[in-house]
Amino acid sequence: MAYVNGNLALQPKHKQNEQSEVVETKRVVVTRKSLPVQEKLLYLFTVLVCVVVAGVIISRYAQIYTMNVEIKQMNNSVKTVSVELEDMKKQVEMLSDPERIRKLAESQGMISSTEGGIMLKTGSNGLKTAMRE
């Protein structure tokens, strides 16, 4: 069997007289019309309205978030102030103890009188009333 298809020298020659037939096909090209200007503007304004509404919503959420942060800070400050207030109340109760006040007055030179008032010793045997009821 002869090797026919692998070598150009052995391939059959084409007839030069025959012209190849050209097949013409027609294709229909559909060109789309561009959108009218009014419709383009309508789409543009619709997009702008959506962007504005989204911006308003986002800004409101941002305001709500900042308010929540401020509320948390206020609550923390209220807690610290209430703790300080309790400490101050305890200190007032401790400092307003009548026994403590009497001892402090005696240490500063005041003496108790039988009349019910507290007398203060002055330099040369003089007593002055410091407090009357």
Backbone hydrogen bonds in HBPLUS format (Angstrom, degrees):
<---DONOR---> <-ACCEPTOR-->    atom                        ^
c    i                          cat <-CA-CA->   ^        H-A-AA   ^      H-
h    n   atom  resd res      DA  || num        DHA   H-A  angle D-A-AA Bond
n    s   type  num  typ     dist DA aas  dist angle  dist       angle   num
A0010-LEU N   A0007-ASN O   3.19 MM   3  5.51 141.5  2.35 103.9 113.9     1
A0011-GLN N   A0008-LEU O   3.25 MM   3  5.19 150.5  2.35  97.0 105.4     2
A0040-LYS N   A0036-PRO O   3.05 MM   4  6.36 156.2  2.11 151.8 159.1     3
A0041-LEU N   A0037-VAL O   2.92 MM   4  6.17 159.3  1.97 152.1 157.3     4
A0042-LEU N   A0038-GLN O   2.91 MM   4  6.14 152.0  1.99 143.4 151.6     5
A0043-TYR N   A0039-GLU O   3.00 MM   4  6.25 161.0  2.03 149.5 153.3     6
A0044-LEU N   A0040-LYS O   2.93 MM   4  6.15 157.6  1.98 147.5 154.3     7
A0045-PHE N   A0041-LEU O   2.87 MM   4  6.08 166.9  1.89 155.3 157.6     8
A0046-THR N   A0042-LEU O   2.97 MM   4  6.12 151.7  2.05 144.6 153.0     9
A0047-VAL N   A0043-TYR O   2.98 MM   4  6.21 160.1  2.02 150.3 154.9    10
A0048-LEU N   A0044-LEU O   2.93 MM   4  6.20 159.8  1.97 149.1 155.3    11
A0049-VAL N   A0045-PHE O   2.88 MM   4  6.04 157.9  1.93 147.6 153.0    12
A0050-CYS N   A0046-THR O   3.04 MM   4  6.28 159.1  2.08 146.9 152.4    13
A0051-VAL N   A0047-VAL O   2.94 MM   4  6.21 154.7  2.00 150.3 157.4    14
A0052-VAL N   A0048-LEU O   2.93 MM   4  6.16 159.6  1.97 150.9 156.2    15
A0053-VAL N   A0049-VAL O   2.94 MM   4  6.13 165.0  1.97 152.6 156.6    16
A0054-ALA N   A0050-CYS O   2.95 MM   4  6.08 160.4  1.99 145.7 151.4    17
A0055-GLY N   A0051-VAL O   2.88 MM   4  6.05 152.9  1.95 145.1 153.0    18
A0056-VAL N   A0052-VAL O   2.92 MM   4  6.20 155.6  1.98 150.9 156.9    19
A0057-ILE N   A0053-VAL O   3.00 MM   4  6.23 163.8  2.03 150.9 155.2    20
A0058-ILE N   A0054-ALA O   2.94 MM   4  6.11 162.4  1.97 149.7 154.6    21
A0059-SER N   A0055-GLY O   2.92 MM   4  6.08 157.0  1.98 146.0 152.5    22
A0060-ARG N   A0056-VAL O   2.97 MM   4  6.19 153.5  2.05 148.5 155.4    23
A0061-TYR N   A0057-ILE O   3.03 MM   4  6.31 157.6  2.08 148.7 154.6    24
A0062-ALA N   A0058-ILE O   2.95 MM   4  6.21 149.0  2.05 144.3 153.3    25
A0063-GLN N   A0059-SER O   2.96 MM   4  6.26 152.2  2.04 145.3 152.2    26
A0064-ILE N   A0060-ARG O   2.91 MM   4  6.20 158.4  1.96 150.7 156.6    27
A0065-TYR N   A0061-TYR O   2.92 MM   4  6.11 155.0  1.98 144.8 151.7    28
A0066-THR N   A0062-ALA O   2.99 MM   4  6.28 160.5  2.03 149.1 153.6    29
A0067-MET N   A0063-GLN O   2.94 MM   4  6.16 155.5  2.00 148.3 155.4    30
A0068-ASN N   A0064-ILE O   2.94 MM   4  6.19 155.2  2.00 148.1 154.6    31
A0069-VAL N   A0065-TYR O   2.99 MM   4  6.30 154.4  2.06 149.3 156.3    32
A0070-GLU N   A0066-THR O   2.93 MM   4  6.18 158.6  1.98 147.8 153.6    33
A0071-ILE N   A0067-MET O   2.85 MM   4  6.09 153.8  1.92 149.1 156.6    34
A0072-LYS N   A0068-ASN O   2.99 MM   4  6.24 158.5  2.04 147.4 152.4    35
A0073-GLN N   A0069-VAL O   3.01 MM   4  6.30 156.4  2.07 147.6 154.1    36
A0074-MET N   A0070-GLU O   2.87 MM   4  6.10 157.6  1.92 149.5 155.9    37
A0075-ASN N   A0071-ILE O   2.88 MM   4  6.11 160.3  1.92 152.0 157.2    38
A0076-ASN N   A0072-LYS O   2.99 MM   4  6.23 156.7  2.04 146.2 152.3    39
A0077-SER N   A0073-GLN O   2.95 MM   4  6.21 157.0  2.00 148.0 154.5    40
A0078-VAL N   A0074-MET O   2.79 MM   4  6.03 152.8  1.87 151.0 159.2    41
A0079-LYS N   A0075-ASN O   2.96 MM   4  6.20 155.2  2.02 145.9 152.1    42
A0080-THR N   A0076-ASN O   3.06 MM   4  6.37 159.6  2.10 147.5 152.5    43
A0081-VAL N   A0077-SER O   2.90 MM   4  6.08 158.6  1.95 148.0 154.1    44
A0082-SER N   A0078-VAL O   2.85 MM   4  6.00 153.9  1.92 147.4 154.7    45
A0083-VAL N   A0079-LYS O   3.03 MM   4  6.27 151.7  2.11 145.7 152.8    46
A0084-GLU N   A0080-THR O   3.00 MM   4  6.26 158.4  2.05 145.4 151.4    47
A0085-LEU N   A0081-VAL O   2.79 MM   4  6.00 150.3  1.88 145.6 154.6    48
A0086-GLU N   A0082-SER O   2.98 MM   4  6.20 155.2  2.04 144.4 149.9    49
A0087-ASP N   A0083-VAL O   3.05 MM   4  6.35 157.5  2.10 146.7 152.9    50
A0088-MET N   A0084-GLU O   2.88 MM   4  6.15 155.1  1.94 148.1 155.3    51
A0089-LYS N   A0085-LEU O   2.85 MM   4  6.12 154.3  1.92 149.8 156.8    52
A0090-LYS N   A0086-GLU O   3.02 MM   4  6.27 160.1  2.06 149.7 154.4    53
A0091-GLN N   A0087-ASP O   2.96 MM   4  6.19 153.0  2.03 144.7 152.7    54
A0092-VAL N   A0088-MET O   2.82 MM   4  6.08 152.5  1.89 149.3 156.7    55
A0093-GLU N   A0089-LYS O   2.93 MM   4  6.17 161.9  1.96 150.4 155.1    56
A0094-MET N   A0090-LYS O   2.94 MM   4  6.14 153.6  2.01 144.0 151.6    57
A0095-LEU N   A0091-GLN O   2.85 MM   4  6.04 158.5  1.89 148.3 154.3    58
A0096-SER N   A0092-VAL O   2.84 MM   4  5.87 139.9  2.00 146.4 156.4    59
A0101-ILE N   A0097-ASP O   3.05 MM   4  6.37 159.7  2.10 155.3 161.5    60
A0102-ARG N   A0098-PRO O   2.91 MM   4  6.12 158.5  1.96 149.3 154.6    61
A0103-LYS N   A0099-GLU O   3.02 MM   4  6.26 162.9  2.05 149.4 153.5    62
A0104-LEU N   A0100-ARG O   2.92 MM   4  6.10 158.1  1.97 149.2 155.6    63
A0105-ALA N   A0101-ILE O   2.89 MM   4  6.07 152.9  1.96 147.3 154.8    64
A0106-GLU N   A0102-ARG O   2.96 MM   4  6.19 158.3  2.00 150.1 155.7    65
A0107-SER N   A0103-LYS O   2.96 MM   4  6.14 149.1  2.06 142.9 151.5    66
A0108-GLN N   A0104-LEU O   3.17 MM   4  6.35 129.4  2.44 135.3 147.4    67
A0108-GLN N   A0105-ALA O   3.20 MM   3  5.18 136.1  2.40  94.4 106.3    68
A0110-MET N   A0105-ALA O   2.95 MM   5  5.33 162.1  1.99 149.9 145.8    69
A0109-GLY N   A0106-GLU O   3.22 MM   3  5.18 163.1  2.25 102.3 106.4    70
A0121-LYS N   A0109-GLY O   3.45 MM  12  6.17 168.7  2.47 149.7 152.9    71
A0111-ILE N   A0119-MET O   2.63 MM   8  5.19 159.7  1.67 155.0 161.9    72
A0119-MET N   A0111-ILE O   2.72 MM   8  5.19 154.5  1.78 175.3 173.2    73
A0113-SER N   A0117-GLY O   3.24 MM   4  5.85 159.1  2.28 168.9 169.4    74
A0116-GLY N   A0113-SER O   3.47 MM   3  5.82 166.3  2.49 105.2 109.0    75
A0118-ILE N   A0131-MET O   3.32 MM  13  5.41 147.4  2.44 135.4 144.7    76
A0130-ALA N   A0118-ILE O   2.69 MM  12  5.52 166.6  1.70 160.2 164.7    77
A0120-LEU N   A0128-LYS O   2.62 MM   8  5.17 159.1  1.66 153.8 161.4    78
A0128-LYS N   A0120-LEU O   3.00 MM   8  5.17 160.3  2.04 142.8 148.7    79
A0122-THR N   A0126-GLY O   2.77 MM   4  5.12 160.2  1.81 168.0 163.5    80
